[in-house]
């Protein structure tokens, strides 16, 4: 497992300025792939960045 190259603050900024998971992933310079979608979704939940549940 590789060490992440972004901080929680980088992540929060990427989420704040994005309209999709793919945009968040791209802004963090990650590959747009299934496992990275899972990571983004999990981290959004962990940092309580979602305002409503679908």
C-alpha distance matrix in Angstrom:
0.0 3.8 6.7 9.1 12.3 14.8 16.7 18.3 21.5 20.1 18.9 22.4 24.1 22.3 23.3 26.8 27.5 26.2 27.9 25.1 21.4 21.2 22.8 20.4 17.4 19.4 20.4 16.8 16.4 13.9 14.7 17.1 15.5 15.7 12.3 12.8 16.3 15.1 13.0 16.1 18.5 16.8 16.7 20.3 21.4 19.8 21.6 24.7 25.0 26.7 30.5 31.3 29.9 30.6
3.8 0.0 3.8 6.3 9.0 11.9 14.2 16.4 19.2 17.5 16.9 20.6 21.9 20.2 21.7 25.0 25.4 24.4 26.6 24.0 20.6 20.1 21.1 18.7 15.8 17.3 17.9 14.3 13.7 11.8 13.3 16.2 15.4 16.4 13.2 12.6 16.3 15.8 13.2 15.7 18.6 17.3 16.5 19.9 21.6 19.9 21.1 24.4 24.3 26.3 30.1 31.3 30.3 31.1
6.7 3.8 0.0 3.8 6.4 9.2 11.0 13.4 16.1 14.8 14.7 18.1 19.5 18.4 20.0 23.1 23.8 23.3 25.8 23.7 20.3 20.3 20.7 17.8 15.5 17.1 16.9 13.1 13.3 12.2 14.6 17.4 17.1 18.0 14.8 13.5 16.9 16.4 13.1 15.1 18.2 16.6 15.0 18.5 20.2 18.1 18.8 22.4 22.4 24.8 28.5 30.0 29.5 30.6
9.1 6.3 3.8 0.0 3.8 5.7 8.0 10.3 12.9 11.3 11.0 14.6 15.8 14.6 16.4 19.3 20.0 19.6 22.2 20.3 17.1 17.2 17.3 14.3 12.3 13.9 13.4 9.6 10.4 9.7 12.6 15.1 15.5 16.5 13.6 11.4 14.5 14.5 11.0 12.2 15.5 14.5 12.4 15.5 17.7 15.9 16.1 19.6 19.2 21.7 25.3 27.1 26.7 27.9
12.3 9.0 6.4 3.8 0.0 3.8 6.9 10.2 11.7 9.5 10.4 14.0 14.4 13.4 15.9 18.4 18.6 18.7 21.7 20.3 17.6 17.3 16.6 13.9 12.2 12.9 11.7 8.1 8.8 9.5 12.9 15.6 16.8 18.5 16.0 13.3 16.2 16.9 13.5 13.8 17.4 16.9 14.3 16.8 19.6 17.9 17.4 20.8 19.9 22.6 26.1 28.1 28.2 29.4
14.8 11.9 9.2 5.7 3.8 0.0 3.8 6.8 8.0 5.8 6.8 10.3 10.8 10.2 12.6 14.9 15.5 15.9 19.1 18.0 15.7 15.9 14.8 11.6 10.9 12.0 9.9 6.7 8.9 10.0 13.7 15.6 17.2 18.5 16.3 13.1 15.3 16.1 12.6 12.0 15.5 15.2 12.1 14.1 17.0 15.5 14.4 17.7 16.6 19.5 22.8 25.1 25.5 26.9
16.7 14.2 11.0 8.0 6.9 3.8 0.0 3.8 5.3 5.0 6.3 8.7 9.9 10.6 12.4 14.2 15.6 16.5 19.8 19.1 17.0 17.9 16.6 13.1 13.3 14.7 12.3 9.5 12.4 13.4 17.0 18.5 19.9 20.7 18.3 15.3 17.0 17.2 13.6 12.8 15.7 14.9 11.4 13.1 15.7 13.7 12.1 15.6 14.9 18.2 21.3 23.9 24.6 26.5
18.3 16.4 13.4 10.3 10.2 6.8 3.8 0.0 3.8 5.4 4.9 6.1 8.6 9.7 10.5 12.2 14.3 15.3 18.2 17.8 15.7 17.4 16.2 12.5 13.4 15.5 13.1 10.8 14.3 14.8 18.2 19.0 20.2 20.5 18.2 15.2 16.1 16.1 12.6 11.3 13.6 12.7 8.9 10.1 12.6 10.5 8.4 11.9 11.4 14.8 17.8 20.5 21.4 23.6
21.5 19.2 16.1 12.9 11.7 8.0 5.3 3.8 0.0 3.8 5.3 5.1 6.2 8.6 9.9 10.4 12.4 14.2 17.5 17.8 16.5 18.0 16.0 12.7 14.3 15.6 12.5 11.2 14.7 16.1 19.6 20.3 22.1 22.7 20.9 17.6 18.2 18.8 15.5 13.5 15.8 15.6 11.8 12.0 14.8 13.2 10.4 13.2 11.9 15.4 17.9 21.0 22.5 24.7
20.1 17.5 14.8 11.3 9.5 5.8 5.0 5.4 3.8 0.0 3.8 5.6 5.2 6.2 8.7 9.9 10.8 12.2 15.7 15.8 14.4 15.3 13.1 10.0 11.3 12.1 8.9 7.6 11.0 12.8 16.4 17.2 19.4 20.5 19.0 15.4 16.3 17.5 14.3 12.3 15.2 15.5 12.0 12.3 15.7 14.7 12.3 15.0 13.1 16.3 19.0 21.8 23.1 24.7
18.9 16.9 14.7 11.0 10.4 6.8 6.3 4.9 5.3 3.8 0.0 3.8 5.4 5.1 6.2 8.5 10.0 10.6 13.6 13.2 11.4 12.9 11.3 7.7 9.2 11.1 8.7 7.2 11.0 11.8 15.0 15.3 17.0 17.7 16.1 12.7 13.1 14.1 11.1 8.7 11.4 11.9 8.5 8.7 12.2 11.6 9.6 12.1 10.2 13.1 16.1 18.7 19.6 21.1
22.4 20.6 18.1 14.6 14.0 10.3 8.7 6.1 5.1 5.6 3.8 0.0 3.8 5.5 5.2 6.0 8.7 10.0 12.9 13.3 12.4 14.5 12.6 9.3 11.9 13.7 11.0 10.5 14.3 15.2 18.3 18.0 19.8 20.2 18.9 15.6 15.2 16.0 13.5 10.6 12.3 12.9 9.5 8.3 11.6 11.4 8.4 10.2 7.8 11.0 13.5 16.5 18.0 20.0
24.1 21.9 19.5 15.8 14.4 10.8 9.9 8.6 6.2 5.2 5.4 3.8 0.0 3.8 5.4 5.0 6.2 8.5 12.0 13.1 12.9 14.3 11.5 9.0 11.8 12.5 9.3 9.9 13.4 15.1 18.2 18.0 20.5 21.4 20.6 16.9 16.7 18.3 15.9 12.8 14.9 16.1 12.8 11.6 15.0 15.1 12.2 13.6 10.8 13.5 15.6 18.6 20.4 22.0
22.3 20.2 18.4 14.6 13.4 10.2 10.6 9.7 8.6 6.2 5.1 5.5 3.8 0.0 3.8 5.5 5.4 6.1 9.6 10.1 9.6 10.5 7.8 5.2 8.2 8.9 6.0 7.1 10.5 12.0 14.8 14.3 16.9 18.1 17.6 13.9 13.6 15.6 13.6 10.4 12.8 14.6 11.9 10.8 14.6 15.1 12.9 14.4 11.3 13.3 15.9 18.3 19.6 20.6
23.3 21.7 20.0 16.4 15.9 12.6 12.4 10.5 9.9 8.7 6.2 5.2 5.4 3.8 0.0 3.8 5.5 5.2 7.8 8.3 8.1 10.3 8.3 5.7 9.2 10.9 9.0 9.8 13.3 13.9 16.1 15.0 17.1 17.5 17.1 13.8 12.5 14.3 12.7 9.1 10.5 12.6 10.3 8.1 11.7 13.0 10.9 11.5 8.1 9.7 12.2 14.5 15.9 16.9
26.8 25.0 23.1 19.3 18.4 14.9 14.2 12.2 10.4 9.9 8.5 6.0 5.0 5.5 3.8 0.0 3.8 5.8 8.4 10.3 11.2 13.2 10.6 8.9 12.6 13.5 11.1 12.6 15.9 17.1 19.5 18.3 20.6 21.1 20.9 17.6 16.2 17.9 16.5 12.8 13.8 15.8 13.3 10.7 13.9 15.2 12.4 12.4 8.8 10.4 11.9 14.7 16.9 18.2
27.5 25.4 23.8 20.0 18.6 15.5 15.6 14.3 12.4 10.8 10.0 8.7 6.2 5.4 5.5 3.8 0.0 3.8 7.0 9.5 11.0 12.0 8.7 8.2 11.8 11.7 9.3 11.8 14.6 16.2 18.4 17.2 20.0 21.1 21.4 17.8 16.7 19.0 17.8 14.1 15.6 18.0 15.7 13.5 16.9 18.3 15.8 16.0 12.3 13.5 15.0 17.4 19.4 20.0
26.2 24.4 23.3 19.6 18.7 15.9 16.5 15.3 14.2 12.2 10.6 10.0 8.5 6.1 5.2 5.8 3.8 0.0 3.8 5.7 7.6 8.5 5.6 5.9 9.5 9.8 8.6 11.2 13.6 14.5 16.0 14.2 17.0 18.0 18.7 15.3 13.7 16.4 15.8 12.1 13.4 16.3 14.7 12.5 15.9 17.8 16.0 16.0 12.4 12.8 14.6 16.3 17.7 17.7
27.9 26.6 25.8 22.2 21.7 19.1 19.8 18.2 17.5 15.7 13.6 12.9 12.0 9.6 7.8 8.4 7.0 3.8 0.0 3.8 7.2 8.4 6.7 8.0 11.2 11.7 11.5 14.1 16.1 16.4 17.2 14.7 17.1 17.6 19.0 16.1 13.7 16.5 16.6 13.0 13.4 16.8 16.0 13.4 16.3 18.9 17.5 16.9 13.3 12.5 13.9 14.9 15.9 15.4
25.1 24.0 23.7 20.3 20.3 18.0 19.1 17.8 17.8 15.8 13.2 13.3 13.1 10.1 8.3 10.3 9.5 5.7 3.8 0.0 3.8 5.3 5.3 6.6 8.8 10.0 10.9 12.8 14.5 14.0 14.3 11.5 13.5 13.9 15.4 12.8 10.2 13.1 13.7 10.4 10.8 14.4 14.2 12.1 14.9 17.6 16.9 16.6 13.4 12.5 14.6 15.0 15.2 14.3
21.4 20.6 20.3 17.1 17.6 15.7 17.0 15.7 16.5 14.4 11.4 12.4 12.9 9.6 8.1 11.2 11.0 7.6 7.2 3.8 0.0 3.8 5.4 5.1 6.2 8.6 9.9 10.8 12.6 11.3 11.7 9.0 10.5 10.7 11.8 9.1 6.5 9.5 10.0 7.0 7.8 11.4 11.3 10.0 12.9 15.2 15.1 15.4 12.7 12.2 15.1 15.5 15.1 14.5
21.2 20.1 20.3 17.2 17.3 15.9 17.9 17.4 18.0 15.3 12.9 14.5 14.3 10.5 10.3 13.2 12.0 8.5 8.4 5.3 3.8 0.0 3.8 5.4 5.1 6.1 8.6 9.9 10.6 9.5 9.2 6.3 8.8 10.2 11.8 9.0 7.5 11.2 11.7 9.3 10.9 14.2 14.1 13.4 16.4 18.4 18.2 18.9 16.2 16.0 18.8 19.2 18.8 17.8
22.8 21.1 20.7 17.3 16.6 14.8 16.6 16.2 16.0 13.1 11.3 12.6 11.5 7.8 8.3 10.6 8.7 5.6 6.7 5.3 5.4 3.8 0.0 3.8 5.4 5.1 6.1 8.6 9.8 10.1 10.8 8.9 12.0 13.7 14.8 11.5 10.5 13.9 13.5 10.6 12.6 15.7 14.7 13.7 17.1 18.8 17.9 18.6 15.5 15.8 18.3 19.4 19.7 19.2
20.4 18.7 17.8 14.3 13.9 11.6 13.1 12.5 12.7 10.0 7.7 9.3 9.0 5.2 5.7 8.9 8.2 5.9 8.0 6.6 5.1 5.4 3.8 0.0 3.8 5.5 5.2 6.3 8.8 8.9 10.7 9.5 12.0 13.3 13.4 9.8 9.1 12.0 10.8 7.6 10.2 12.8 11.3 10.5 14.1 15.4 14.4 15.6 12.7 13.6 16.6 18.0 18.4 18.6
17.4 15.8 15.5 12.3 12.2 10.9 13.3 13.4 14.3 11.3 9.2 11.9 11.8 8.2 9.2 12.6 11.8 9.5 11.2 8.8 6.2 5.1 5.4 3.8 0.0 3.8 5.5 5.2 6.4 5.4 7.0 6.2 8.8 10.6 10.6 6.9 7.4 10.5 9.3 7.3 10.4 12.7 11.7 12.0 15.4 16.4 16.0 17.7 15.3 16.2 19.5 20.6 20.4 20.3
19.4 17.3 17.1 13.9 12.9 12.0 14.7 15.5 15.6 12.1 11.1 13.7 12.5 8.9 10.9 13.5 11.7 9.8 11.7 10.0 8.6 6.1 5.1 5.5 3.8 0.0 3.8 5.3 5.0 5.7 7.0 6.9 10.4 13.1 13.5 10.1 10.8 14.1 13.0 11.1 14.2 16.5 15.2 15.4 18.9 19.8 19.1 20.8 18.1 19.1 22.1 23.3 23.4 23.1
20.4 17.9 16.9 13.4 11.7 9.9 12.3 13.1 12.5 8.9 8.7 11.0 9.3 6.0 9.0 11.1 9.3 8.6 11.5 10.9 9.9 8.6 6.1 5.2 5.5 3.8 0.0 3.8 5.3 7.6 10.2 10.5 13.7 16.0 15.9 12.2 12.9 15.7 13.9 11.6 14.8 16.8 14.7 14.7 18.4 19.0 17.6 19.4 16.6 18.2 21.0 22.9 23.5 23.7
16.8 14.3 13.1 9.6 8.1 6.7 9.5 10.8 11.2 7.6 7.2 10.5 9.9 7.1 9.8 12.6 11.8 11.2 14.1 12.8 10.8 9.9 8.6 6.3 5.2 5.3 3.8 0.0 3.8 5.6 9.0 10.2 12.8 14.9 13.9 10.2 11.8 14.1 11.6 10.0 13.7 14.9 12.7 13.6 17.1 17.1 16.1 18.5 16.3 18.2 21.5 23.3 23.7 24.2
16.4 13.7 13.3 10.4 8.8 8.9 12.4 14.3 14.7 11.0 11.0 14.3 13.4 10.5 13.3 15.9 14.6 13.6 16.1 14.5 12.6 10.6 9.8 8.8 6.4 5.0 5.3 3.8 0.0 3.8 6.9 9.0 11.8 14.7 14.1 10.7 12.9 15.4 13.4 12.5 16.1 17.5 15.7 16.9 20.3 20.3 19.7 22.1 19.9 21.6 24.9 26.5 26.5 26.7
13.9 11.8 12.2 9.7 9.5 10.0 13.4 14.8 16.1 12.8 11.8 15.2 15.1 12.0 13.9 17.1 16.2 14.5 16.4 14.0 11.3 9.5 10.1 8.9 5.4 5.7 7.6 5.6 3.8 0.0 3.8 6.3 8.4 11.1 10.4 7.3 10.0 12.4 10.7 10.5 14.0 15.3 14.3 15.8 18.9 19.1 19.1 21.5 19.6 21.0 24.4 25.6 25.1 25.1
14.7 13.3 14.6 12.6 12.9 13.7 17.0 18.2 19.6 16.4 15.0 18.3 18.2 14.8 16.1 19.5 18.4 16.0 17.2 14.3 11.7 9.2 10.8 10.7 7.0 7.0 10.2 9.0 6.9 3.8 0.0 3.8 5.6 9.1 9.3 7.2 9.6 12.3 11.7 11.9 14.9 16.5 16.3 17.7 20.5 21.1 21.6 23.6 21.7 22.5 25.9 26.6 25.7 25.1
17.1 16.2 17.4 15.1 15.6 15.6 18.5 19.0 20.3 17.2 15.3 18.0 18.0 14.3 15.0 18.3 17.2 14.2 14.7 11.5 9.0 6.3 8.9 9.5 6.2 6.9 10.5 10.2 9.0 6.3 3.8 0.0 3.8 7.1 8.6 6.6 7.5 10.8 11.2 10.8 13.1 15.5 15.8 16.5 19.2 20.5 21.0 22.5 20.4 20.6 23.8 24.1 23.1 22.1
15.5 15.4 17.1 15.5 16.8 17.2 19.9 20.2 22.1 19.4 17.0 19.8 20.5 16.9 17.1 20.6 20.0 17.0 17.1 13.5 10.5 8.8 12.0 12.0 8.8 10.4 13.7 12.8 11.8 8.4 5.6 3.8 0.0 3.8 5.7 5.5 6.5 9.0 10.2 10.9 12.6 14.6 15.6 16.8 18.9 20.1 21.4 22.8 21.3 21.2 24.6 24.4 22.9 21.8
15.7 16.4 18.0 16.5 18.5 18.5 20.7 20.5 22.7 20.5 17.7 20.2 21.4 18.1 17.5 21.1 21.1 18.0 17.6 13.9 10.7 10.2 13.7 13.3 10.6 13.1 16.0 14.9 14.7 11.1 9.1 7.1 3.8 0.0 3.8 5.4 5.2 6.5 8.8 10.1 10.8 12.5 14.4 15.6 17.0 18.5 20.3 21.3 20.3 19.8 23.1 22.6 20.6 19.5
12.3 13.2 14.8 13.6 16.0 16.3 18.3 18.2 20.9 19.0 16.1 18.9 20.6 17.6 17.1 20.9 21.4 18.7 19.0 15.4 11.8 11.8 14.8 13.4 10.6 13.5 15.9 13.9 14.1 10.4 9.3 8.6 5.7 3.8 0.0 3.8 5.4 5.0 6.3 8.7 9.9 10.5 12.3 14.3 15.5 16.3 18.3 19.9 19.3 19.4 23.0 22.8 20.8 20.4
12.8 12.6 13.5 11.4 13.3 13.1 15.3 15.2 17.6 15.4 12.7 15.6 16.9 13.9 13.8 17.6 17.8 15.3 16.1 12.8 9.1 9.0 11.5 9.8 6.9 10.1 12.2 10.2 10.7 7.3 7.2 6.6 5.5 5.4 3.8 0.0 3.8 5.3 4.9 6.1 8.5 9.7 10.4 12.2 14.2 14.9 16.2 18.0 16.9 17.4 21.1 21.4 20.0 19.8
16.3 16.3 16.9 14.5 16.2 15.3 17.0 16.1 18.2 16.3 13.1 15.2 16.7 13.6 12.5 16.2 16.7 13.7 13.7 10.2 6.5 7.5 10.5 9.1 7.4 10.8 12.9 11.8 12.9 10.0 9.6 7.5 6.5 5.2 5.4 3.8 0.0 3.8 5.4 5.2 6.1 8.5 9.9 10.6 12.5 14.1 15.5 16.5 15.1 14.9 18.4 18.2 16.7 16.2
15.1 15.8 16.4 14.5 16.9 16.1 17.2 16.1 18.8 17.5 14.1 16.0 18.3 15.6 14.3 17.9 19.0 16.4 16.5 13.1 9.5 11.2 13.9 12.0 10.5 14.1 15.7 14.1 15.4 12.4 12.3 10.8 9.0 6.5 5.0 5.3 3.8 0.0 3.8 5.5 5.2 6.1 8.5 10.0 10.8 12.1 14.3 15.3 14.9 14.7 18.2 17.9 16.0 15.9
13.0 13.2 13.1 11.0 13.5 12.6 13.6 12.6 15.5 14.3 11.1 13.5 15.9 13.6 12.7 16.5 17.8 15.8 16.6 13.7 10.0 11.7 13.5 10.8 9.3 13.0 13.9 11.6 13.4 10.7 11.7 11.2 10.2 8.8 6.3 4.9 5.4 3.8 0.0 3.8 5.5 5.2 6.0 8.6 10.0 10.3 12.1 14.0 13.7 14.4 18.2 18.6 17.3 17.9
16.1 15.7 15.1 12.2 13.8 12.0 12.8 11.3 13.5 12.3 8.7 10.6 12.8 10.4 9.1 12.8 14.1 12.1 13.0 10.4 7.0 9.3 10.6 7.6 7.3 11.1 11.6 10.0 12.5 10.5 11.9 10.8 10.9 10.1 8.7 6.1 5.2 5.5 3.8 0.0 3.8 5.5 5.1 6.1 8.6 9.7 10.5 12.0 10.8 11.5 15.3 16.0 15.2 15.9
18.5 18.6 18.2 15.5 17.4 15.5 15.7 13.6 15.8 15.2 11.4 12.3 14.9 12.8 10.5 13.8 15.6 13.4 13.4 10.8 7.8 10.9 12.6 10.2 10.4 14.2 14.8 13.7 16.1 14.0 14.9 13.1 12.6 10.8 9.9 8.5 6.1 5.2 5.5 3.8 0.0 3.8 5.6 5.2 6.4 8.7 10.2 10.6 9.9 9.5 13.1 13.2 11.9 12.5
16.8 17.3 16.6 14.5 16.9 15.2 14.9 12.7 15.6 15.5 11.9 12.9 16.1 14.6 12.6 15.8 18.0 16.3 16.8 14.4 11.4 14.2 15.7 12.8 12.7 16.5 16.8 14.9 17.5 15.3 16.5 15.5 14.6 12.5 10.5 9.7 8.5 6.1 5.2 5.5 3.8 0.0 3.8 5.5 5.2 6.1 8.7 9.8 10.4 10.8 14.4 14.7 13.2 14.6
16.7 16.5 15.0 12.4 14.3 12.1 11.4 8.9 11.8 12.0 8.5 9.5 12.8 11.9 10.3 13.3 15.7 14.7 16.0 14.2 11.3 14.1 14.7 11.3 11.7 15.2 14.7 12.7 15.7 14.3 16.3 15.8 15.6 14.4 12.3 10.4 9.9 8.5 6.0 5.1 5.6 3.8 0.0 3.8 5.3 4.8 6.1 8.3 8.5 10.2 13.9 15.1 14.7 16.4
20.3 19.9 18.5 15.5 16.8 14.1 13.1 10.1 12.0 12.3 8.7 8.3 11.6 10.8 8.1 10.7 13.5 12.5 13.4 12.1 10.0 13.4 13.7 10.5 12.0 15.4 14.7 13.6 16.9 15.8 17.7 16.5 16.8 15.6 14.3 12.2 10.6 10.0 8.6 6.1 5.2 5.5 3.8 0.0 3.8 5.5 5.3 6.0 5.2 6.4 10.2 11.6 11.7 13.6
21.4 21.6 20.2 17.7 19.6 17.0 15.7 12.6 14.8 15.7 12.2 11.6 15.0 14.6 11.7 13.9 16.9 15.9 16.3 14.9 12.9 16.4 17.1 14.1 15.4 18.9 18.4 17.1 20.3 18.9 20.5 19.2 18.9 17.0 15.5 14.2 12.5 10.8 10.0 8.6 6.4 5.2 5.3 3.8 0.0 3.8 5.5 5.0 6.4 6.6 9.9 10.7 10.1 12.6
19.8 19.9 18.1 15.9 17.9 15.5 13.7 10.5 13.2 14.7 11.6 11.4 15.1 15.1 13.0 15.2 18.3 17.8 18.9 17.6 15.2 18.4 18.8 15.4 16.4 19.8 19.0 17.1 20.3 19.1 21.1 20.5 20.1 18.5 16.3 14.9 14.1 12.1 10.3 9.7 8.7 6.1 4.8 5.5 3.8 0.0 3.8 5.5 7.9 9.6 12.6 14.0 13.7 16.3
21.6 21.1 18.8 16.1 17.4 14.4 12.1 8.4 10.4 12.3 9.6 8.4 12.2 12.9 10.9 12.4 15.8 16.0 17.5 16.9 15.1 18.2 17.9 14.4 16.0 19.1 17.6 16.1 19.7 19.1 21.6 21.0 21.4 20.3 18.3 16.2 15.5 14.3 12.1 10.5 10.2 8.7 6.1 5.3 5.5 3.8 0.0 3.8 5.5 8.5 11.3 13.6 14.3 17.1
24.7 24.4 22.4 19.6 20.8 17.7 15.6 11.9 13.2 15.0 12.1 10.2 13.6 14.4 11.5 12.4 16.0 16.0 16.9 16.6 15.4 18.9 18.6 15.6 17.7 20.8 19.4 18.5 22.1 21.5 23.6 22.5 22.8 21.3 19.9 18.0 16.5 15.3 14.0 12.0 10.6 9.8 8.3 6.0 5.0 5.5 3.8 0.0 3.8 5.7 7.9 10.1 11.1 14.4
25.0 24.3 22.4 19.2 19.9 16.6 14.9 11.4 11.9 13.1 10.2 7.8 10.8 11.3 8.1 8.8 12.3 12.4 13.3 13.4 12.7 16.2 15.5 12.7 15.3 18.1 16.6 16.3 19.9 19.6 21.7 20.4 21.3 20.3 19.3 16.9 15.1 14.9 13.7 10.8 9.9 10.4 8.5 5.2 6.4 7.9 5.5 3.8 0.0 3.8 6.5 9.3 10.9 13.6
26.7 26.3 24.8 21.7 22.6 19.5 18.2 14.8 15.4 16.3 13.1 11.0 13.5 13.3 9.7 10.4 13.5 12.8 12.5 12.5 12.2 16.0 15.8 13.6 16.2 19.1 18.2 18.2 21.6 21.0 22.5 20.6 21.2 19.8 19.4 17.4 14.9 14.7 14.4 11.5 9.5 10.8 10.2 6.4 6.6 9.6 8.5 5.7 3.8 0.0 3.8 5.7 7.3 9.9
30.5 30.1 28.5 25.3 26.1 22.8 21.3 17.8 17.9 19.0 16.1 13.5 15.6 15.9 12.2 11.9 15.0 14.6 13.9 14.6 15.1 18.8 18.3 16.6 19.5 22.1 21.0 21.5 24.9 24.4 25.9 23.8 24.6 23.1 23.0 21.1 18.4 18.2 18.2 15.3 13.1 14.4 13.9 10.2 9.9 12.6 11.3 7.9 6.5 3.8 0.0 3.8 7.1 9.9
31.3 31.3 30.0 27.1 28.1 25.1 23.9 20.5 21.0 21.8 18.7 16.5 18.6 18.3 14.5 14.7 17.4 16.3 14.9 15.0 15.5 19.2 19.4 18.0 20.6 23.3 22.9 23.3 26.5 25.6 26.6 24.1 24.4 22.6 22.8 21.4 18.2 17.9 18.6 16.0 13.2 14.7 15.1 11.6 10.7 14.0 13.6 10.1 9.3 5.7 3.8 0.0 3.8 6.5
29.9 30.3 29.5 26.7 28.2 25.5 24.6 21.4 22.5 23.1 19.6 18.0 20.4 19.6 15.9 16.9 19.4 17.7 15.9 15.2 15.1 18.8 19.7 18.4 20.4 23.4 23.5 23.7 26.5 25.1 25.7 23.1 22.9 20.6 20.8 20.0 16.7 16.0 17.3 15.2 11.9 13.2 14.7 11.7 10.1 13.7 14.3 11.1 10.9 7.3 7.1 3.8 0.0 3.8
30.6 31.1 30.6 27.9 29.4 26.9 26.5 23.6 24.7 24.7 21.1 20.0 22.0 20.6 16.9 18.2 20.0 17.7 15.4 14.3 14.5 17.8 19.2 18.6 20.3 23.1 23.7 24.2 26.7 25.1 25.1 22.1 21.8 19.5 20.4 19.8 16.2 15.9 17.9 15.9 12.5 14.6 16.4 13.6 12.6 16.3 17.1 14.4 13.6 9.9 9.9 6.5 3.8 0.0
